[in-house]
């Protein structure tokens, strides 16, 4: 792949996505809703790490719903009263009853795995701070009368002193954090020139012939990071991420038999050689049980959590309902504030409020 091909693909994606109000320039002045993943921010925190674990093997809607339930299930103490904050109390999550944590994470799916991995990740961070004798490393609970989360023993400040490679090594040493997740954290939270390869990006680069045949996602990440110029890494990642969800011909679930295929246009059509869609094999009950106990990544290098065959969603509204009907069935509307922190502070970040319907009760005792 020559540099002119990389630039031309970038230019085609940039022009196409601009029609949807999406910019591929990290420092562009964005108008509208945030454009990146839900864990994006101008710092690396346990909140970002937990969000990215929740986003594995599910969609943003389900992950955001789980985040809202965590916020409600793990509040703060102010004047001896429990107050719901903007993020969960991760000190309480670290030592939480597994059943309570599983219930709160149910809308994201794979809650048995997530309820195991998240406390393991938090405990690993705490131990790293203790071993390094980091300032405040003995603080294992949120100070009373503080509505905002105070990291204490869960601080990730120690990462700021490390090189890019050292940051990557430290992140992947944490439970639940694989190569893809670590690269996303480096690219979107540390804002470093790292090319992250998620499922949409991986599909697109394979069709473009940018990676060797048969390589897995981790190998693809290292391969692409080596030859894509730093100035194009962020834009191409975002371009593939959005294009893979908006282009009818490039969506993972679609093929030439999909309705509207013939009429659809893809700006990258002349560059692509699409691979036939593989039929998904559903595991037997014995295999499914084994998968439930297995934390290893899947064959293409995805992170810890494995996607399972879709089930009916008992915790989310799946059909149009009035507010009255939703409330009668036990749902309540949560507002989650999402900040687009890709931009330099001088430009001003976009704040978007996402409204999500979630079950009122997130614990067995209500």
Backbone torsions as a table, in degrees:
resi	resn	phi	psi	omega
1	UNK	NA	126.2	179.3
2	UNK	-93.8	162.0	-175.7
3	UNK	-61.9	-31.8	-179.9
4	UNK	-67.4	-34.2	176.7
5	UNK	-66.2	-42.4	178.2
6	UNK	-60.0	-46.6	-178.8
7	UNK	-65.7	-39.0	-178.5
8	UNK	-67.5	-40.8	176.5
9	UNK	-62.1	-44.2	177.4
10	UNK	-57.5	-47.4	-177.5
11	UNK	-63.2	-40.4	179.2
12	UNK	-64.9	-43.4	178.9
13	UNK	-65.7	-42.8	-179.1
14	UNK	-60.8	-44.8	-179.2
15	UNK	-66.5	-42.2	-178.6
16	UNK	-66.0	-47.2	-176.0
17	UNK	-74.7	-21.9	177.0
18	UNK	-61.8	-26.2	177.6
19	UNK	-68.1	-18.6	176.9
20	UNK	-100.8	9.8	-179.7
21	UNK	77.2	21.4	-177.8
22	UNK	-107.8	126.3	177.8
23	UNK	-104.9	142.2	177.8
24	UNK	-97.3	6.3	177.8
25	UNK	-93.4	118.3	-177.3
26	UNK	-55.3	-33.9	-175.1
27	UNK	-100.1	9.8	179.8
28	UNK	-67.9	151.9	177.0
29	UNK	-82.2	102.8	-173.4
30	UNK	-85.0	138.3	176.4
31	UNK	-115.9	126.0	179.1
32	UNK	114.6	-153.7	-176.2
33	UNK	-77.1	155.4	176.1
34	UNK	-56.4	149.5	-172.4
35	UNK	-110.8	-7.8	-174.9
36	UNK	-104.7	-172.7	-179.9
37	UNK	-67.1	163.1	-172.7
38	UNK	-69.3	-16.1	-178.5
39	UNK	-90.4	0.7	-175.5
40	UNK	-60.2	143.9	177.1
41	UNK	-172.2	176.9	179.7
42	UNK	-96.8	12.9	177.1
43	UNK	-153.0	162.8	176.9
44	UNK	-103.3	117.3	-177.4
45	UNK	-130.8	168.0	175.6
46	UNK	-63.6	-28.1	176.8
47	UNK	-61.3	-42.9	178.4
48	UNK	-64.9	-42.8	-179.5
49	UNK	-64.0	-43.8	-179.8
50	UNK	-66.6	-39.0	177.9
51	UNK	-61.5	-39.4	-178.3
52	UNK	-72.5	-31.6	173.9
53	UNK	-66.3	-39.2	178.6
54	UNK	-68.4	-26.4	-177.4
55	UNK	-84.0	-8.3	179.8
56	UNK	-69.9	133.9	174.9
57	UNK	58.1	32.4	173.6
58	UNK	-155.8	-179.9	178.4
59	UNK	-102.4	168.7	-176.3
60	UNK	-61.0	-35.7	-178.1
61	UNK	-60.8	-48.6	-179.1
62	UNK	-67.7	-38.1	179.3
63	UNK	-66.1	-40.1	178.6
64	UNK	-65.8	-37.4	177.4
65	UNK	-63.5	-42.5	178.0
66	UNK	-63.8	-38.0	177.5
67	UNK	-61.6	-42.4	178.8
68	UNK	-62.6	-39.2	180.0
69	UNK	-69.7	-36.7	176.2
70	UNK	-63.7	-42.7	180.0
71	UNK	-58.4	-41.7	-178.2
72	UNK	-75.7	-35.9	-176.3
73	UNK	-75.3	-23.3	-176.1
74	UNK	-128.6	79.4	-177.3
75	UNK	-85.9	-170.7	179.9
76	UNK	-114.1	162.3	177.7
77	UNK	-103.4	120.3	176.8
78	UNK	-131.9	119.7	-177.3
79	UNK	52.6	44.2	178.3
80	UNK	65.2	11.7	176.0
81	UNK	-111.9	148.4	177.7
82	UNK	-86.9	124.9	-175.7
83	UNK	-123.2	132.6	178.2
84	UNK	-79.4	125.4	-178.5
85	UNK	-98.1	-163.6	179.6
86	UNK	-86.2	-24.3	174.3
87	UNK	-132.7	164.1	-179.8
88	UNK	-70.2	163.7	173.9
89	UNK	-85.6	96.4	-173.2
90	UNK	-70.8	-20.3	173.8
91	UNK	-63.9	-41.0	178.4
92	UNK	-72.1	-35.6	178.7
93	UNK	-63.2	-36.9	-177.8
94	UNK	-59.0	-35.1	-177.3
95	UNK	-113.1	19.5	-173.6
96	UNK	-70.1	154.8	171.0
97	UNK	-62.6	126.0	-176.5
98	UNK	-55.0	-37.1	-179.0
99	UNK	-64.5	-40.7	178.5
100	UNK	-65.3	-41.8	-179.3
101	UNK	-67.5	-42.1	177.9
102	UNK	-60.1	-42.2	-178.7
103	UNK	-63.8	-41.5	-179.4
104	UNK	-67.9	-30.1	-176.7
105	UNK	-90.9	1.8	-170.0
106	UNK	-57.3	-37.6	-174.7
107	UNK	-69.4	-18.8	177.8
108	UNK	-84.2	-11.8	-176.5
109	UNK	78.0	167.8	179.8
110	UNK	50.4	36.5	-173.9
111	UNK	-65.1	-28.1	177.7
112	UNK	-62.9	-43.5	178.3
113	UNK	-68.5	-47.8	-176.7
114	UNK	-62.2	-39.8	-179.0
115	UNK	-67.8	-20.3	176.2
116	UNK	-88.1	-44.4	-173.9
117	UNK	-72.0	-41.3	-175.5
118	UNK	-61.1	-51.1	176.4
119	UNK	-62.2	-35.0	177.4
120	UNK	-61.8	-41.3	178.4
121	UNK	-64.2	-45.2	180.0
122	UNK	-63.8	-40.4	178.9
123	UNK	-66.3	-36.1	178.4
124	UNK	-65.9	-40.6	177.5
125	UNK	-63.7	-44.2	178.9
126	UNK	-59.3	-43.9	-177.9
127	UNK	-65.7	-37.6	177.9
128	UNK	-62.2	-40.7	178.8
129	UNK	-67.3	-38.0	178.7
130	UNK	-66.8	-44.8	-179.4
131	UNK	-62.9	-35.0	-178.9
132	UNK	-87.5	-2.5	-176.8
133	UNK	52.4	45.3	-178.8
134	UNK	-67.2	148.7	178.1
135	UNK	-56.8	132.0	178.7
136	UNK	76.0	11.2	-174.5
137	UNK	-69.0	-12.6	179.9
138	UNK	-88.7	-6.0	-178.0
139	UNK	-81.3	104.8	-175.4
140	UNK	-105.2	10.1	178.1
141	UNK	-146.6	161.3	178.8
142	UNK	-77.6	134.6	179.0
143	UNK	-57.3	141.5	177.7
144	UNK	-60.9	152.5	179.2
145	UNK	63.0	26.4	175.8
146	UNK	-121.8	112.6	-176.3
147	UNK	-80.0	-21.5	178.5
148	UNK	-93.2	147.9	-179.3
149	UNK	-69.7	129.3	176.3
150	UNK	-107.5	113.3	-169.9
151	UNK	-57.5	-46.4	-178.7
152	UNK	54.4	-120.1	-177.8
153	UNK	-70.6	-7.7	179.7
154	UNK	-105.7	18.2	178.8
155	UNK	-70.8	145.5	175.8
156	UNK	-111.0	20.3	179.8
157	UNK	-58.7	-29.4	-177.2
158	UNK	-61.9	-21.9	179.7
159	UNK	-70.1	-27.8	-174.3
160	UNK	-64.5	-23.0	-177.0
161	UNK	-86.6	-4.5	-172.5
162	UNK	-96.6	158.8	174.4
163	UNK	-72.9	170.3	-179.8
164	UNK	-58.1	-46.5	-179.9
165	UNK	-64.4	-39.6	178.8
166	UNK	-66.5	-38.0	176.1
167	UNK	-60.7	-46.3	179.3
168	UNK	-59.6	-46.2	-179.1
169	UNK	-62.1	-41.0	179.8
170	UNK	-66.5	-42.4	-178.2
171	UNK	-64.2	-46.1	-177.4
172	UNK	-71.4	-12.7	176.0
173	UNK	-77.5	-12.6	-178.8
174	UNK	-84.7	141.2	176.7
175	UNK	-57.6	135.4	177.0
176	UNK	85.3	-4.3	-178.1
177	UNK	-112.8	110.8	177.6
178	UNK	-103.2	-170.3	-177.0
179	UNK	-60.5	-48.2	-177.7
180	UNK	-60.6	-47.9	180.0
181	UNK	-61.6	-44.6	-179.6
182	UNK	-62.5	-41.1	178.9
183	UNK	-65.3	-37.6	177.5
184	UNK	-63.9	-42.3	178.1
185	UNK	-62.3	-43.9	179.8
186	UNK	-63.7	-40.1	-176.3
187	UNK	-76.3	-41.4	-171.4
188	UNK	-100.5	-24.4	179.8
189	UNK	-102.8	-44.4	173.9
190	UNK	-82.9	-13.6	-179.5
191	UNK	55.0	45.1	177.0
192	UNK	-96.3	155.1	179.6
193	UNK	-76.1	76.2	179.6
194	UNK	-122.7	135.9	-179.0
195	UNK	-95.0	108.2	179.9
196	UNK	-87.4	140.9	-178.3
197	UNK	-118.9	103.0	174.1
198	UNK	-99.5	-171.0	-174.0
199	UNK	-62.9	-39.4	-179.9
200	UNK	-69.8	-43.5	179.1
201	UNK	-63.0	-44.0	-177.7
202	UNK	-61.3	-42.8	178.5
203	UNK	-61.0	-45.2	-176.3
204	UNK	-68.3	-43.5	-177.3
205	UNK	-69.4	-29.4	175.5
206	UNK	-67.7	-43.7	179.5
207	UNK	-66.8	-28.9	178.3
208	UNK	-79.7	-13.7	-177.9
209	UNK	76.8	25.0	-178.0
210	UNK	-84.9	-9.6	-179.3
211	UNK	-127.6	152.3	178.8
212	UNK	-61.0	145.0	178.8
213	UNK	-61.2	132.4	176.0
214	UNK	88.0	-4.4	-179.2
215	UNK	-74.6	151.5	178.7
216	UNK	-88.4	-179.5	-173.2
217	UNK	-67.7	-37.3	179.8
218	UNK	-65.8	-43.0	177.6
219	UNK	-64.0	-39.6	178.5
220	UNK	-61.2	-38.9	-179.6
221	UNK	-62.1	-46.3	-179.9
222	UNK	-66.4	-40.8	-178.9
223	UNK	-63.3	-48.4	-177.4
224	UNK	-70.2	-37.4	-179.5
225	UNK	-63.6	-26.7	-177.6
226	UNK	-77.3	-33.6	-174.2
227	UNK	-111.6	-11.7	175.6
228	UNK	-81.2	126.4	179.4
229	UNK	-57.9	144.7	-177.6
230	UNK	-54.0	-38.4	-175.7
231	UNK	-70.4	-12.1	-179.9
232	UNK	-106.5	-9.0	-172.3
233	UNK	-63.0	-50.2	-179.5
234	UNK	-61.7	-49.1	-175.8
235	UNK	-64.4	-41.4	179.2
236	UNK	-68.0	-39.5	176.7
237	UNK	-59.9	-51.3	-179.5
238	UNK	-64.0	-37.6	179.1
239	UNK	-62.0	-48.1	178.8
240	UNK	-66.0	-38.8	-178.8
241	UNK	-61.0	-47.7	180.0
242	UNK	-73.8	-43.6	-178.0
243	UNK	-61.9	-40.0	-179.3
244	UNK	-65.5	-15.7	178.1
245	UNK	-104.5	-17.8	-175.3
246	UNK	-105.7	-30.3	-178.0
247	UNK	-80.5	120.0	-176.3
248	UNK	-57.5	-36.8	-177.6
249	UNK	-77.9	-17.9	-176.7
250	UNK	-107.1	3.9	175.7
251	UNK	-71.6	142.8	-174.5
252	UNK	-59.3	-35.7	-173.5
253	UNK	-83.4	-8.2	-172.6
254	UNK	-99.0	156.6	175.9
255	UNK	-152.2	178.7	-177.0
256	UNK	-55.9	-17.4	178.2
257	UNK	-84.3	-7.4	-178.8
258	UNK	-68.1	137.7	179.1
259	UNK	-59.4	131.0	178.3
260	UNK	91.4	-2.2	-177.4
261	UNK	-57.4	-47.4	-175.4
262	UNK	-64.0	-32.8	-177.8
263	UNK	-86.9	-14.7	-177.1
264	UNK	-75.7	149.3	177.0
265	UNK	-120.6	140.3	177.5
266	UNK	-122.1	126.0	-176.7
267	UNK	-66.8	-17.2	-179.0
268	UNK	-103.9	10.7	-171.0
269	UNK	-50.8	-44.7	-174.9
270	UNK	-70.6	-14.9	-179.4
271	UNK	-95.4	-16.1	-168.2
272	UNK	-97.1	145.2	167.7
273	UNK	-127.1	93.6	-174.1
274	UNK	-70.3	139.4	177.2
275	UNK	-89.0	144.8	177.6
276	UNK	-57.6	141.8	-179.8
277	UNK	-72.1	130.6	179.3
278	UNK	-80.8	140.3	175.7
279	UNK	-74.4	134.6	-176.8
280	UNK	-79.5	132.1	178.0
281	UNK	-96.6	124.9	179.6
282	UNK	-87.6	132.9	-175.5
283	UNK	-71.8	152.0	173.3
284	UNK	-68.8	168.0	-179.9
285	UNK	-61.9	-37.2	179.0
286	UNK	-65.6	-44.3	179.6
287	UNK	-66.4	-38.8	-179.3
288	UNK	-60.8	-42.2	179.1
289	UNK	-64.1	-40.1	178.2
290	UNK	-63.3	-39.5	179.1
291	UNK	-63.6	-35.9	-179.2
292	UNK	-61.7	-28.9	-178.1
293	UNK	-97.0	2.2	-173.4
294	UNK	-105.9	126.2	-179.0
295	UNK	-100.5	0.0	-174.9
296	UNK	-71.3	156.5	178.0
297	UNK	-69.9	165.1	179.3
298	UNK	-82.5	-178.9	-169.5
299	UNK	-64.7	-26.1	-177.4
300	UNK	-96.7	15.3	173.4
301	UNK	89.0	15.9	178.4
302	UNK	-67.0	165.3	-177.5
303	UNK	-77.0	-170.8	-165.0
304	UNK	-47.6	-45.2	-169.3
305	UNK	-87.3	135.3	-177.6
306	UNK	-101.0	137.0	175.5
307	UNK	-69.0	143.3	177.4
308	UNK	-114.7	164.9	174.9
309	UNK	-54.7	137.2	-176.4
310	UNK	-62.0	141.3	175.5
311	UNK	-118.7	163.5	176.5
312	UNK	-65.1	137.0	-175.8
313	UNK	-89.9	110.3	-175.9
314	UNK	-89.3	-4.2	-176.2
315	UNK	-113.4	-6.8	179.1
316	UNK	-117.9	151.0	176.1
317	UNK	-74.6	123.8	-176.2
318	UNK	-111.4	2.0	177.0
319	UNK	-142.2	157.8	-178.7
320	UNK	-57.8	132.7	178.7
321	UNK	-142.6	152.4	173.6
322	UNK	-77.8	164.2	177.5
323	UNK	-58.9	-41.3	-179.0
324	UNK	-62.2	-43.4	179.8
325	UNK	-65.4	-41.2	-179.4
326	UNK	-62.5	-46.0	-179.1
327	UNK	-66.5	-36.1	178.9
328	UNK	-64.9	-32.6	-179.6
329	UNK	-87.4	7.4	173.6
330	UNK	94.4	19.0	177.7
331	UNK	-102.5	155.2	170.9
332	UNK	-139.6	152.4	-174.8
333	UNK	-90.1	123.1	177.4
334	UNK	-107.6	142.5	174.2
335	UNK	-108.7	123.2	179.6
336	UNK	-112.3	124.3	-179.7
337	UNK	-85.4	125.6	179.4
338	UNK	-117.9	126.7	-179.5
339	UNK	-105.2	133.1	174.2
340	UNK	-90.3	97.3	-176.7
341	UNK	-100.0	20.8	176.3
342	UNK	-68.7	-34.3	-171.8
343	UNK	-76.2	154.9	173.5
344	UNK	-64.4	145.5	-177.4
345	UNK	-53.3	-32.8	-177.2
346	UNK	-64.2	-25.7	-178.5
347	UNK	-82.8	-20.6	-178.7
348	UNK	85.9	126.4	-178.1
349	UNK	-88.4	151.8	178.9
350	UNK	-86.7	131.0	175.4
351	UNK	-109.5	131.0	-177.2
352	UNK	-127.3	135.0	177.6
353	UNK	-102.4	119.3	179.5
354	UNK	-98.7	126.8	178.5
355	UNK	-99.3	127.5	-175.9
356	UNK	-132.9	131.8	174.9
357	UNK	-83.9	127.1	178.2
358	UNK	-136.0	158.5	176.9
359	UNK	-63.1	142.7	-178.2
360	UNK	-66.4	-38.6	-173.6
361	UNK	-100.1	123.8	-179.2
362	UNK	-114.8	5.4	174.6
363	UNK	-131.1	158.2	-176.4
364	UNK	-62.4	-32.5	-178.6
365	UNK	-88.4	2.8	178.3
366	UNK	72.7	NA	NA
